[in-house]
Amino acid sequence: MAEVTLEAIYRRLGQQQILENVTFTVPDGQLWVLVGASGCGKSTILRTVAGLDTPTSGEVRLGGVVVNQVPPQQRDVAMVFQNYALYPHMSVAQNLGFGLQVRGLSGMVIRQRVGAVAQMLGITDLLERKPRQLSGGQQQRVALGRAMARQPQVFLLDEPLSNLDPQLRDDTRSELKQLHQHLGTTMIYVTHDQGEAMTLGEQLVVLHRGRVQQIGTPIAVYQRPASVHVAKTIGTPPMNLLPAIYTGEGFVVQDQTLPWYGPRLTPGQGVEVGIRPEHCRPGSWEEPLRAQVLLTEVLGRETWIRGQVGSVPILWPGDSQNLSRPGEYVPLHLDPRRLFVFDSSTGICIHPA
């Protein structure tokens, strides 16, 4: 096991800045998740740790040792890819033991490790099969097992569950978390699925356009997003964001005025007022904000109403026993204690500070 540190990592490809000043440390034995939209630099960070990509500047340290010039095969890290990358002509047992064979371990040691990993992952009965004879979930287990058999210092997982169907993805996610608790190995997991990020990560690193937006526990990032981008990325459903102008007394949202009792801002300042959908509810007609219902989504235990304030979309919980009708106007109460205010020009959260 090893601590993983990225210090002021920049990666430029021609005129394109892929990574910009990426700095964080994953403590020994923890599972951190890199989350963000496609193209934000998540996989590049993983490849940089593995040695498959070279930073333009900055340091990569494993266990306190700078490894920028260390080739991938000598970094003692194992990477699990999105497409599993199994050798189609090899059996499961041969796939599991291939990395050990390349390292020159004896046949007895290879058989012992392959057997132990197969038992841990519940794939002992699959050892003689070829990858084409396996389901997606089974192939994913084999890919994990091949990495585990090497007993690396660090696991790097690049969206390993994205090819699975939703139910299998949920089940495998739980198994992966239990596996980390059993192994205690440092893991860095990449995903664009914020549900995976929230349930798996001890810490989240939220990325946008090659920059780290926020680092923190899942609940801390959810409760105190540092920017508009984080507010959009973390949370299902995502935060409602209402473009507004501060007047000195409140926020003008699409010709409607929302009172503001928080710290004074600059009159005329453009902001985005944010609130989680669960903190909105229908209120009395004295409420200052009115929304028009567009549609109702009944999702079993949850019902959500999609509407709009003027032309700005907004979402709030509904009552499956008393459904609002499309076109109807509803007065909305936004819990003033739950409001966020983001600067329109920078996207940075200015309240709560």
Salt bridges, closest charged atoms under 4 A:
GLU7 OE1 - ARG61 NH2 3.81
GLU20 OE1 - ARG211 NE 3.04
ASP53 OD1 - ARG11 NE 2.70
GLU59 OE1 - ARG61 NH1 2.86
ASP76 OD1 - ARG103 NH2 3.82
GLU159 OE1 - HIS192 ND1 2.69
ASP170 OD1 - ARG173 NH2 3.30
GLU175 OE1 - ARG141 NH2 2.42
GLU196 OE2 - ARG169 NE 3.99
GLU287 OE2 - HIS333 ND1 3.24
GLU297 OE2 - ARG306 NE 2.97
ASP335 OD2 - ARG337 NH2 3.02
ASP335 OD2 - ARG338 NE 4.00
